[in-house]
Amino acid sequence: MPRDYKAEYASYHGKPKQKKERAARNTARAAAVKAGKVSKGSGKDVDHKKPLRSGGSNTAANTRSRSVSANRADNGGKGGRPKGSTNKKK
């Protein structure tokens, strides 16, 4: 079954809170590009050390450049693989 993007936007991504959070992430990315920390196609994400939802901010002290794979694999300790774990067999 194909993904229904229109329904997703209507039920989640289009909500005012989500729009505000997306705008904050885009602002952080733009600031990092301007500072030369990341660039388009660099394979880097801008990570918030303390997430915006938990009272974090877009200050340079709260953001860092991380590889896409490291940033998206980090679930903030909310289940799944623990931080620092790998997929390597022992």
N, C-alpha and C positions, 0 to 999 in steps of 0.2 A: 504494500500500500504506500503510495507516495506521500511525502510530507505536505501538510496543508499550511503553507506559510501565512496565508491570509488569516486563517483561524488563530494561529499562534500569535500574530501581531495583535489581533483583536482581543485575545484573552490574556496576553501577558506583556509582550514587547511594546505595545502601544499605551500602556498605563503610564500616567504622569510620573510615578516613582521610578519606573524603569527608564523612561526618557531622560530623567534628571541624572540617574546613575550612568547611563551611556554617555551623556554629554560630559560628565566629570571625567570618565575614562578617556574620551577623545581629547579633552583639554590637557590631561596629563601626557598623553602621547605627543601632542603638538609641542608642549613645553620641552619634552625630551628630545624631539627632533631639532628644535631651535637651539638647544644646548649642545647638540652634537653627540648625544648618548646613543641614539638609534637613528636608523635611516630606513627608507622604504626598501624592502628586499634584504634587510640585514639578518633576518632570522631571529630577531630579538623582540620580546614583548616588554612593555612597561608594567612592572609589578608594583602594587601597593603593599608595603611591608605590613601595615595595619589596614585592613580592608575599609573601603569607604563606608560600608554598611555598619561597621563597628566603630564609627567615629573617627576614621582615618581622614587624612586630608590630601590635597594635591601638591603639598610642598615638596621641594627637592629632597628633604630629609626623609620623607615617607615613600618616595618612589625609587625604583632601581631598575636597571636593565638586566633582563634574564633571557636565556634561550627559550624559545617557544616551548620546547619539550619539557624543560624543567618547570617553567611557570604553569603550564597546564596540567602537569602531573601532580603538582602540589595542591592537595585538597584542604589545606589549612587544618589538618588534624580532625576532619569530620568523617572519619571512617575510610574504608578502602585501605590501600597500601600506606604504611606509616611513612612519614617524612624520611628521606634518605635511603629508602629501600630501593632495590633494583630488581630487575626481572631475571637476573642471572641465577642459574641453578647452582646449588652448593654441593 
